[in-house]
Amino acid sequence: MFRFGGFRSNCGKVVTPAGETIKLNACGLSCPGPIIKVSEKMKTLKEGEVLEVSSTDPGFTSDIKAWCNNTGNTFICEEKTDNKWIVELQKGQAQKIAQEVGSVQRQAPLKKEKTMVVFSGELDKAIASFIIANGAKAMDNEVTMFFTFWGLNILRRPEPVNVKKDFMATMFGKMMPRGSQKLGLSKMNMAGMGPKMIRKVMNDKNISSLEDLIKTGIDSGIRIVACQMSMDVMGITKEELIDGVEIGGVATYLDAADDSNVNLFI
């Protein structure tokens, strides 16, 4: 199927309709970037159409197989070249399409939900939280992130907001980091040098920043919930939070957790 040499698997074993293969270049993106791009592109395809994806991320072939398994799409084949991986995917399930010619249909996976309690307010843990959340959303999961205590600082606006507070709330606000760009690291913070170093490394390796991950998550429909009780304790008001955040309590989180098959505490 491909015109150049390399490793191949499963090529030619899937019934595909006639038509031009659609190509997607995800080279240069690190996890979860390639999966997110594939998810967005697949939504524009018709059932049975084939998508050829190229990526330089070494973990992409493993991730894309898991993505297909969870979203009801079909992994056709893969090929490794000198500096990138190329895979072919089919919108929907090959078994379902092939049923028209007598093959056995495989039932599509059930839709799943994920919930996450974001308790920590460190940069590295916030990045991990949103990488997992965006990855889950790209795999067609409904995702709820419940921010409580120090995790609320991730959602604060970077600019000062003129709101009336008592003395204790004002002091809390001055001592806590205002927004994602002010977060420290859980390890090797080095008086603020650590966050600058890790952000530079991420930028050099074309990894999405925390701010980009947050925007991607909100734009894709990830549910961001701020704990009202923690806001009261720490003196944070709704006006100080970024757009796209809803306010809720423990019942809001537990209701989402009841429908979830994975729950994380970070």
SERO-127641 format. One record per residue: residue in one letter; x, y, z of N, C-alpha, C in turn. Coordinates in steps of 0.02 Angstrom, whole numbers, plus 50000, padded with zeros to 5 digits. Example, Ala and Ser with C-alpha at 12.3 -4.5 7.8 and 13.67 -1.06 7.14 Angstrom:
% residues 2
A506604971650390506154977550390506604983550390
S506424988850354506844994750357506455000250394
//
This chain:
% residues 266
M500414994050000500005000050000500425006350000
F501005006150036501475011650035502015010549983
R502305015949958502765015449903503495014849924
F503645015249990504335014950011504405009450063
G505035007450076505165001850120505055003450192
G505034998150234504934999050306504534993350335
F504364994050399503974988950433503234989850417
R502884984250404502164984550389501804979250430
S501174980550443500754975450476500034976450456
N499664970950445498944970850433498734974050367
C499194976250325498994979350262498644974250217
G498124976550184497774972150137497284967350169
K497184967850236496744963150270496054966150286
V495954972350266495334975850282494954977550219
V494294976450221493884978350164493774985850165
T493994989350113493924996550110493564998550047
P493155003850051492805006149991493285009549944
A493085009849881493495013349832493485020849847
G494025024149832494055031249845494755033349864
E494875039849863495535042549878495665042449953
T496275040449972496485040450042496625047650063
I496345049650119496445056350146497065056350189
K497495061450182498125061550218498125066950272
L498455065350327498515070050384499235070050408
N499535075850411500225076550435500225078750508
A500425074250553500475075850624501205075950647
C501665076650600502375076550617502555082650659
G503015081650706503235087050749502835087950811
L502255084750815501825085250875501985079750924
S501975081450988502065076551041501395075051073
C501365069451109500755067251142500475072851186
P499805074251184499295070551147499125073751080
G499565077851053499425081550992499205077350932
P499575071950915499365067950857498675064750865
I498515062350925497865059250936497305064350930
I497425070350956496925075650952496795077450879
K497325078150839497245079750768496875074250730
V497025067950746496675062350714495935062550732
S495785063750796495095063950819494705069450783
E495005075350777494675080950743494565079350669
K495065076350636495005074850565494485069450552
M494475064350595493995058850586493275061250587
K493135066450625492455069050629492215071950562
T492685073550518492505076350453492435071050399
L492625064850415492615059450366491935055850365
K491795052550310491195048350305491365041250326
E490865037550345490965030550366491305026650310
G491845023250328492205019050281492795022450246
E492845029050251493405032550220494055031050257
V494605031450220495265029550247495685035750258
L496015036050315496455041550334497165039050343
E497635042150307498335040450315498665045850357
V498975043850413499265048650461500015047450466
S500395052850463501115052450474501285056150538
S501745053250578501925056150642502655054450658
T502975059050694503665057850717503685055950790
D503105055350822503065053450893503165045850900
P503695043550935503825036350940503255032350972
G502855035551014502305031951046501655032051007
F501665035050948501045036150911500705029650890
T501095024850864500775018750839500425014850894
S500705014850954500385011551010499755015351031
D499805022051034499235026151053498665025751003
I498825025750938498305025850888497925019250886
K498265013750901497915007250905497415007350963
A497635010051020497185010551078496605015251062
W496755020751027496235025451008495705022150964
C495925018450914495465014850870495035009950909
N495345006350955494995001350995494455004551038
N494565010751060494095014051105493565018151068
T493695019851006493225024250970492825020750916
G492955014250905492575010650855492825011750784
N493425014650777493735015250711494215009450700
T494475008750639494865002950621495585004750605
F496055001350638496765001950622496914997150565
I497144999650508497274995450450497994992950448
C498474997550447499164995450442499635001050465
E500264999250474500765004150495501415002950457
E501805008250450502455007650418502945012450451
K503545010150464504075014250494504585016050440
T504715022450432505235024750387505825027150429
D506295030550398506895032650434506735037350492
N506265041850483506155046950534505425047950554
K504985043650530504285044450549503895037850542
W503305037850572502855032150568502255034250526
I502005029750485501415030950444500905025450457
V500295027350472499765022450485499165024050440
E498775018950426498135019850391497575017750436
L497065021950439496485020850482495855021350440
Q495335018050464494695018250428494155020850474
K493765025550449493205028350488492685022850499
G492525021550561492065016150577492425009550581
Q492055004050579492344997450589492344993450524
A492914990650509492984986750447492504980850447
Q492404977850507491964972050511491244973950494
K491044979950514490374982250500490274983450425
I490784986450394490754987750322490764981150284
A491194976550306491274970250271490674965650280
Q490224967250327489634963050338489204962850275
E489244968250236488854968550175489054963150125
V489664960550134489884955150090489954948550128
G489604948050186489574941750221490024941050282
S490384946150303490824945650361490424946650425
V490734944950482490404945450547490494952450575
Q489954955250600489994961950629490244961750700
R490674966550717490914967350786490564973350817
Q490294972350876489914977750908490384983350929
A490164989650918490574995450936490644995951012
P491214998451036491304999251107490815004151137
L490645003051200490195007551235490545014151249
K490155019451252490435026051268490625026151341
K491205028951357491455029051425491545036251449
E491585037051514491695043551544492285043251591
K492635048951599493205049351644493115055351690
T493305054451753493295060051801493985060751833
M494135066751855494785068251882494725073651936
V495005072251994495055077352047495755080552041
V495775086952028496415090552023496505094452088
F496875091552134496995094352201497635098552203
S498135096352166498795099452168498825105652123
G499245110352142499315116452103500005117352073
E500365111852063501035112252033500995111651957
L501465114751924501465114951851501495108051820
D501955103851844502035097251814501405092951821
K501075093451879500465089551890499885092351849
A499875098951841499355101951800499425099851727
I500045099751703500175097551634499955090351625
A500135086051672499945078951668499185078251667
S498835082251709498105081851713497785083451645
F498015088751613497705090851551497925086651491
I498515083751495498715078951442498255072851444
I498145070151504497695064451511496985066251490
A496745072051513496065074151498495955075151423
N496425078551390496365079651318496415073051279
G496845068551303496895062051271496245058151277
A495945058351336495305054851346494755057851303
K494745064451298494235067751257494325065951184
A494955065451162495085063551092494875056451078
M494805052251131494575045351123493825044851134
D493475050551124492735050751126492455049351196
N492825051151248492575050551316492305057251339
E491785057051380491585063151416492045063851476
V492325069851486492825070851538492605076451584
T492635075151650492495080151701493115081051744
M493355087151750493925088751793493665093151851
F493765090651912493515094151972494115097152009
F494165103852008494735107352037494565109552109
T494995107552155494885109152225495525111352259
F495475115252311496035117952349496575120852303
W497195118452307497745121652270497655121152195
G497265116252172497145115652101496765121552072
L496415125252115496045131152091496505136452061
N497125136652085497585141752059497715140851984
I497645134751959497735133451888497225137351847
L496635138351876496075141351841496025148851851
R496455151851891496415159051905496635163051844
R496315168751835496525173251782497225176051798
P497635177151747498305179751760498315187051782
E497795190851762497775197951779497375199051843
P497535204351881497145205851942496425207451925
V495965205251968495255206651959495015210752018
N494665216052005494435220552058493795217852090
V493875213952143493315211252181493415212852255
K492865213652290492895215352361493005208952402
K493515209052445493685203352487493835205552558
D493765200852605493975202352673494735201652679
F495005203052737495735203152746496045196252732
M495745190952759496025184252751496025182052678
A495475183352644495425181452573495935185352531
T496035191652549496515195752513497225193052522
M497395190952584498055188252597498165181652560
F497645177352560497695171052522497845172552449
G497485177352421497565178952351498265181552335
K498565185252381499235187852370499775182452375
M499655177452418500165172352430500135166652379
M499565165552348499495160052301499665162352230
P499905157652188500055159452118499425161352080
R499465166852042498885169152004498915166551933
G498605160751922498555158051855499095152951839
S498995149651782499425144051762500145146051750
Q500265152151730500945154351713501375155651775
K501075155751833501435157051896501545150751937
L501355144951912501405138751951502135136451957
G502295133652016502955130752026502945123252012
L503525120152017503585112952007503555109352073
S503305103152072503285099152133503975096752154
K504425096052106505125094252118505575098952078
M506165100352105506665104452070506385111252049
N506015114452094505745121052077506295126352073
M506795125752115507395130052113507225137452110
A506805139552158506625146652165506345149552100
G505965145552064505635147952003506015146551939
M506625144051944507005142451883506745136051850
G506505131251892506265124851866505705125651815
P505165129451832504625130351783504865133451718
K505315138351721505575141451660505945136351617
M506335132051651506725126951614506275121851581
I505765119451618505325114251589504905117151532
R504705123451538504325126651484504755127451421
K505385129051431505835129651373505935122951339
V506035117651380506125110951351505505108851313
M504915110151341504285108451307504215112251242
N504395118551242504355122551181504845120051128
D505455118351150505955115851103505745109251071
K505375105151108505155098651084504455098851054
N504195104951045503535106051014502975102651053
I503025102751119502505100151163502055105951183
S501405104951181500935110251197501055112851268
S501015119451276501075122451343500455120951383
L500495122051449499915121051492499335125451470
E499495131651451498965136251430498625133651366
D499005130951319498705128151258498285121951274
L498525117851321498155111851340497495113651373
I497505118851415496885121151447496385123551394
K496625127751348496175130351295495905124751252
T496335120051233496115114351192495575110451229
G495675109351294495195105551333494525108951337
I494525115451352493895119151356493545119451289
D493925120751236493635121151168493335114451146
S493635108851169493395102251148492805099851189
G492635103451242492055101551282492195097951347
I492825097951369492985095151435492625099351488
R492305096051534491935099551587492415101451643
I492495107951654492945110551706492525113151763
V492585110051822492175111851880492635114251936
A492485120151963492845122852021492445121552084
C492775118952136492445117252199492255123652237
Q491605124452248491355130452282491615130952353
M491635125352390491875125452459492605127752462
S493015125052417493725127052416493795134352398
M493385136852353493395143952335493235148252396
D492745146052436492575149852496493145149952546
V493465144052556494015143552604494605147752583
M494765147752518495365151052494495245158152468
G494635160352474494475167252456494505168752382
I494335163852340494335164652268493615165552243
T493495170552203492835171852176492775169352104
K492165168652081492045166252013492345171151962
E492325177651978492585182651932493335181951920
E493685178751967494405177851961494605171751920
L494115167651900494255161651862494205162951787
I494565158951748494545159551676493865157751649
D493715159651587493075157951556493035150451544
G492425147851544492315140751531492305136451592
V492325139451651492325135651714491635136051746
E491365130351767490745130351805490885129151879
I490435131351921490515130751993490085124952017
G490355120752060489985115052086490275112652153
G489925107952183490145105152246490285097752241
V490335094552299490525087452300489995083152266
A489355085152270488835081252237488905081452161
T489115087152135489235087752063489775082952041
Y490325082652080490865078052063490645070852070
L490315069052125490115062052136489615059652084
D489185064152061488705062252009489075060351945
A489585064251928489985062651868490395056351879
A490655055451941491065049551956490665043151952
D490015043451969489585037551966489535034751895
D489575039151846489515037051776490195035651744
S490735036451783491405035851756491695028851770
N492105026451723492445020051734493175021051752
V493405027351752494075029051775494035035551815
N494325035551875494335041551917495035042551943
L495315048451932496005049951952496025055552003
F496505055152049496625060352099497335062852089
I497395069152068498055071852053498195078052096
//
